[in-house]
Amino acid sequence: MVNSSKPAVSDTESPTDQERRGKARLEVRQARPSDVRAIADLVKRAYADLPAYTHGEIRGQINNFPDGCFVAKMDGVLVGYCASMRLSANTALKPHSWDEITGNGFGSRHLPTGEWLYGYEMCVDPKSRGTRIGRRLYEERRALAERLELTGIVFGGRMPNLKRYWRKVDGPQDYLAQVIENKIHDPVLRFQLANGFEPIGILPNYLPEDKKSKAFAVHMMWRNPYVDHDKPQKHRLPRGVESVRIATCQLQARSVKDFAEFIRHIEYFVDVAADYEADFIVFPELFTLMLLSFEEEELTPLEAIETLSRYTPKIRQTLSDMALKYNINIIGGSHPTRLEDGDIHNIAYVCLRDGSIYSQEKIHPTPNEAYWWNIKGGDSIDAIPTDCGPIGVLICYDSEFPELARRLVDEGARIIFVPFCTDSRQGYMRVRYCAQARAIENQCFVVMSGNVGNLPNVANMDIQYAQSCILTPCDFPFARDGIAAEASENVETLTISDVNLADLSWARAEGTVQNLADRRFDLYRIAWDKRAATNPEQYRIGADQEASVSAPKGPHSPGGG
């Protein structure tokens, strides 16, 4: 991308000339996932009177259309941010609200073949206003629209002085007319008009939280002068190739004599997957239960979980070392872990080949987990950035709750890993059918990995049933039955398949059905309760309620949803 904030440098410029010119103070570039925290802080400073973004919403904005998100940094400090996406004329030009058009703030309605660029966020640090940061960001947007040969740019513009003049004007349309005639000053509208945008209407109830604008916005448009508007182009998405190789391990439960022997079994499969140059390998839920096999006596469920939790630091470090050594991203199934507050959670540790480690808690413990093991549910779920793009993890039962997968996909995840542990075919099929549904409704890949066999003297692993697989949406670019690959039932094996992430982009834009694009944002939405993260105890079942729950039927194993 050309950085319009830097002066041109000739090929013949000498090092002395570069030193004399000095280092550029202002940088304007595409936003990156590493900018998320700084962007969130900037938005809070710029719009103290409006709700702040969650980090997940900003991740979604960047992941869903990286080309449309820009930041400005002055002397190393992030001082400007803008976000935009491509939309069809039918969506961008008709009346709408901000929540509806942005997919609740995630930018998830981005359409790769859309002919209009829709801008839904623009903010500048109040301390940096006057340095034309906003104008530079608008120029980047305009340059993007021209480069992509889009019809133009559309957005809903705030009217921050409308509340002040409300008794002096005859509604928002009259206010806009007086701003255009310079009878009323509105800094935002004047800035947009000065940048070549023209109003095409008023959007009522655009952003209810915007009290200064009385929830109204001006529907603004800029037409690309380099496009023939009498013969608008039809944008198509090429069937490109963005190949990712995935390995799912169907793991046999076996007795081991110590931690080292357990790790040797795990490393064997990591080594084989790496030999096949896989980008990811995923292990089953609670794959570390083998560590209970060398205990002298059979432990009660609570004792077993407590014992396993002590291995957490070694598990994390060992998997991370393997990811680096074998150059592969490892989704470490799940492992019971006691957190600082004393609660036990079922956590997937995702160890990437760059050395970074992420964790994803299971949100919904099964009745068996809650009753026998006293496992608590987590309070947040987010996409995880990898070198192959954002991914998500849904541990077993979580795959049966469509809201979670939808949140991950809104944040940009294109592959969702489902480590599971089921003790019967019925339990397995609950997870399998739901995983397939998640792949179809979110137009993403879903990868399942389960345990097989049993462990004598380990109450949590009485019997296991699994048929691990790699699932796809059901449309022309994908496998006939929506199954890229699957293992034989109840046999220890490694199943490997290539998937093409570009096929997802094509299906979302030009597929037979377009589940993501066709959502009715005007009727329904998923709202994550932000209070849960600050006071999770308020939303958990109390100890007195837990004691009154009757014991689930069947063995002490998690039971698989």
N, C-alpha and C positions, 0 to 999 in steps of 0.2 A: 504494500500500500504506500502511496506517496504521502509523506508527512508535509502537509502544506505549511506548517509552522516553521520549518527550517529553510534557510536560504539555500539556493542551489549551489552545488560544489562541482567545479569543472574537473575533468579527468586529469588535467595537468596541474591542479592545485598542489602546492608543495606543503610538507609538514609544517614549515614555518608560517605559511599563510593560514593554515588551520589553527595553529596555536594563537596567532594574532587575532583571529576572528573570535576565539573563545568558545566555550561550551554553550550550546543552546539552552536557554532557561525554560522554554516552553516546549512540551512534547504533546502532540495529539496523535493518538493511535487507537487501534481496536482494543476493546476491553478484554480482559483475560479473567479466568476463574480466580487467579490470585488477587484480583482487584476487589473481590466481593466485599470484604470487610471495610475497606476504605470507601467504597461506593455507598454502603449502608450508612456510614458515619457522615458522609457528605450530604446525603438526602435529609438526614436529621437536621443538619445545620441549615440547609437551604429552605426546608419546609417544616418549620417547628410547629405550625398549626395543622399539619396533615399527618395521617398515620404513617409510620415508618415502614419500609420494606423489611420483610424477613430475608435472611441470607439465602434461603431456598428460592424465593421469588427472583432475586437478582441472578442466582445461578441459572434459573430457567430462562431468563431474558437473554443471557449470554449464550447458553448452550443451544437454545432453539434457533437463534440466528446470529452467530458471531459477527458476520459482516455488518450487521446493522447496529452494533453497540460500540460507542466510542467514549474514550476518556481523555481529559486534558490534565496534564501534570505541570505545575509551575514549581521550579526549583525542587523537584522530587516529591511535591505534595499534590495529591489528587484534588483538583479544584473544579472539575466539570465532568458531567456524564450525560449521555443521551442514549436512548434505546429506541429501536424501530424494528418493524417487521414487514414482510410482504403480504398483501391481501388482495383479493379479487375486488373489482369495482362493486359487485353486488354486496359485499360486506363493508367496504371502506366508505362508500358514498351514501349508504342508507342511515337513518337515525339509529343511534346506539348509545350505550353508556360505556364508561371507561372499563368497568369490571367485565362487561360483556365482550368488548372488542379485544381486550388483552388476555382473556382466559384467566380472569381473577389475578392479574398482575404478573403471570409467568411468561407472557409473550408466547403462549402455547398455540395460538391460532395462526401462527406464521405459516403461510402457504408458499412453498418454493416456486410455484408458477404464478404467483400473484403479480398483477400488472401495476399495482400501486404500492408505494412505500408509506407505511403508516407510522408516524412518530408518536410514541405514547409516554416518553419521559425526556425531560430536559431540565437540568438543574446546574447552577453555578454557585460556588461558594460565595456567600454574601461579602466576604472580605476581598474577593477577587473581581467583583463587578466593576466595570469601567475599563477592564483590560481586553474587552471584546472576546472573551472566552466563548460566550454563547454564539456569536457570529461565526467563529471558527468551527464550532460543532455543527452549525447549520450548513456551512460550506462542505463539510465532510459528508453530511447526509445528501446534499444536492449532488455532489460528485458521485456518490454511490448510485443514486437514481439514474444519472446520466450514463455511468459505466454499464449498468444492467439494462439500459434502454427501457426503463420503466415509464409509464404514462405520466407520473408525477408523484407528489408527496401530499399526504392528507394527515390532519390531526385535529384534535379538539383543543382550542386555545382557552386558557383561563381568562377571567375578567375580574382581576383582584380588586378593582375600585367600584365594582357594581353595588356592593352593599352600601358604600358611602353615599352614592348618588341615587339610591333606590327610590327615594321620595321625590326626586327631581326629574326622573325620566319615566317614560311610559313603557316600562318593561325592557327586557334585554335587547330587543331589536332596536328600539329607540336609543338605548345607551350606545350600541355599536355604531349607529349612524352618527351620533354626536362625537364619538371618538374619531371616526373617519373625517368628520368636518373640523376636527381640532377644537371643538367646543368643550370637550372633556379629555383629560389626560389619563391614559391607562398605559403604564410602562410596558406591560407584557404585549398587549395588542399593538401598540405603536411599534414595538420591536419586530413583531411578526409581519406587520404591514410593510415596514421598511425593508424587510428581507424578501419581498416579492410575493407574499402570500395574499390571497384574496378570500374574503368570507363567502361561503355558499349557503349558510344557514345557521340556525341556533339549535344546539343540542340540549334539551331540557333534562334535568336529573342526570347529568353526565357524571358528576362526581359529588355525591351527597355530602361528603366530608368537607368539601370546599365551601365553607361558609362565606368567605369574602366574595365569591362569585355567585352566591345564592344557588349553588349546584349547577349553574348554567355553564356552557362552553360555546365558543364560536367554532363552527365547522370550517376549517381553513384548508385551502388548496393551493398548490403550486404546480403548474403544468410544465412538463419538460419540453423546452423549445426545440429539442433535437429529435422529437418523435412526431410522426405524422398522425395527428389526432383524428383525421378522417379515416385512416386505415390503421387502427391500433394493432400492435403485434400480438400474436398468440404465443405466449411463453410455454415452452415444453421443458420437461426435466429429462436430460439424457439418462439412459440406463447405464450408469457408471459402475465401477467396481471399487468397493471399500471392504476388502476381505479381512475377516477376523477368524482365527482358528480357536475353537473351544474344545476342551476336554472335560468330561464329567466322569468322576470316579465313583463306581458302585462298589462300596468297600465291604469286605467280609469281616464280621466281628470275630476276633480270635483272641485266645489267651496269650499274654505276653509276660515275660519274666521281670521286665523293668521298663523305665521310660525310654531308654536307649533303643530297646527292641521295637517299641511302638513307633518311634521316629523312623527307624529303618524301613518299616512297612510303608509309612507315609512318603518317605523320600524316594522309595522305589517308583511310585506312581508319578511323582513330580519329575523324576529323571526321565521316565519314558515319555511323558507329555512334552518335556523340553526337547527330547530327541526328535519328536514329530514337529517341533517348532510351534507348539501351541502358544497362543497369547494368554489364555486363561486355563486354570484347572480349578474345579470346584469339588469339595469334599462334603460328605453328608452332615446333617444335623447331629450333634452330640457324638461325633466320630471319636471323641476322646474317651468315651466310656470304657474302652479297652483297658485303660489305665487302672480300672478297678479289679481287673482279673488277677493281679498278683497280691491283692490284700489277703491276709491270713484267714480272715473270716468274712462271711457275707455281711455287707453293711446294710443298715436300714436306708430307705430312700434319702432321708435328711443327712445321714452320715456320709452317704455316697456323694451327694452334691457338695458337701463341705470339703470332702477329700479332694474332689476334682478341682474345686476352686483354687486350691493351693498350687496347682500346676500352671495357673494362668500366665505368670511372667515368663516361664520357660516356653510355653506354647507360642506366645506372641513372638519372642525373640527367635526361636528356632524356625518358625515359618517365615519370618522376615529374612533370616539368613539364607534360607532355601530360595526365596524369590530372587534375591540378588545373585546367588551362586548359579542358578539355572536360567536366569533371565526370563522369568515367567510370573504372571500375576496369579496369586493364590487366594482363593476364597475359602477360608478355613472353616467350612461347615458351620458349626456353632459349639460353644464351650461354656459351661456354667461358671459364672464369675460373681464373687461377692464384691459389691461396690462399697465406696467409702461410707455410705449411709447404713451399711449393714445388710441391705437387701441382696438376694441372689437374683441375677438376671441371666438369661440365655442369650449369649452374644456371639455374633459372627465377626471374626477378625479377618480383615481384608488386607493382605500384605502385598504391596506392589513391587515391581521389579526395580523401581527407583529407590527403594528403601523406606518409603512412607508406609504407615500403618493406619488403617481406618477401622472403626468398629460400628456395627449395626445391631442394636438390641432387638430381640423379638418383642413385638408390640402386644400380641395376644397369646399368653400362655394357654395351653389346653387345660381342660378341667383336671386331668391327671397331674400335669406339671404344677398347677396351683395347689392342689390338695396334698399330693404325696411329697413334693419337693419344695413347696413354698416359694416357687419362682414367681417373681413379679414382672409385669409388663413394662416395656420401655415407654417413653413419652415423645419420641421424635423419630422421623424417618427422612432421609435425604439421599439424593444421588451422590455417588462417589466419583470424583474425576480420575480417569486413568489415561494411559497413553493411547488407548483405543476409543476414547470418548467416555462420557458419563455412563455409569452402570448403577443398578440397584440390587439390593438383597432383601428378599422376603423369606423369613425362616418358617417353613412348613405351614402351620395354621394361618400365618399372615397372608398367604397366597389366596385364602378363601374370603378375603375382605377387599373388594375391588377398589375401595377408596385409596388404599395404600399404593397399589400399583399405579393408579392414575396420578397420584402426587409425584411419584418417581418419574413418570414419563413427562409430566408437566415441567419438571426440573431438567429434562433433557435426556434421561436414561433411555437407551435403545436396547440394552440387554438387561434382563432381570434374572438373577440367580436365586434358585429355590432349593436350599439344602433341606432335606426332610428326613423324618424317622417315623415309619409307620409299622404297626404290628400285624396288619391284616390287609387283605386285598381291598376290602371296603374302605378302610382308612386311606390306603394308597390312591384309590380311584377318586376319592373326594379331592385330594390334593391335585391329582393329574387333571381331572376335568376342569378344576378352577384355574390351574396354570395355563391350560389351553385357552380358556376363556380370556384370561388376562392378555395372552398373546394376540388374540383376535381383536378385542375391544380397544387395545392400546397400540396395535400395529407395531409390535416389538417382538424380540426373541426372548423366550423363557427357557432357562436351563435348570433341569431337576437333577439332584444327586441324593441317593438314599443308601441306607445300610442294608445288608443281608446277613442271614445266619443268626446265631444266638450265642450267648455267653453264659455257661453254667456258673452259678454262684454270684451272678450280678443281676440283682432284682430288676434293674432298669432295662435289661436287654434280654428278656425272656424269648421272644420270637421277633423276627423282622421280615418285612415284605417290601420289595422294591423293583422297579423297572425304570432306571434312570433314562433321561431322554433330553433332546434339544428340540424345542417346539418353535413353530413359526406361525405368522399370520396365515390365513387361508385366502390366497389370491394367486394370480397367474405366475408371478416371479418365484413362488415358493414351492416346496415339495407338495405332491398331490394331496396328501392327508394332513398337511400341517405339521409333519414330523421330519426334521432334518436328519435325525439319527436317534436310535434308541438301543438300549442294552437288552440282552436276554433277561428274563425274569430270574431274580434270586441267584445270580451268578456273579462272582467278583470279576470285574472287568473295567477297562477304560474305554469310553466311547468318545470318538473324536469326529468333529465335522467343521467344515468351513461355512461361515455365513457371510452374506454380503449386506453390510449396513446400508449401502446405497439403494438396495431394493426396498428398504423401509421408507426412505425418502420418496422414492417413486410411488409406492403404494399409497402413502399419505396424500400425495398430490394428484395422482392420476389413476388410482386403483378403482376396481369395480365398486367398492364402497369405501368411504372415507370417515371412519368412526370418529377420529379426533376432530376433524374439521366440522363434522355435522352435529357436534354437541349443541344443545340448546342452552347457551349461557344466559339467555333471557329468562329461562325457567328454573334452572337449578345450578348449584355450585357446591364445591367441597370447601368448607372453611375449617382450617386447622385451629383448634382452640389454643391460642398463644398463652393462656393462663396456665395450662397444664405444665409447661416447662418451668414456670416460676413457683408453682405450688402443687407438685404432682400428688402429694398425699391427699389433697382435697378430692381427687378424682379416682382414688383407689378404694377397693372394698376394705372396710375396717376389720380389725382382728375379731371383733364380736360377730361380724357377718360371716367371716371365713369359717369360724368354728361351727356355725350352724349348717354348713354345706355338707351334704351326705357324700360318702366316698364314691367316686366313679366306679363303674363296673369294669372288670378286666384287670390285666396286669398293671404293674407300676410304670410301664413304659409310656412315652408321651402319647402314643395312640394315633398321631397324625390327624389333627384337625377333627 
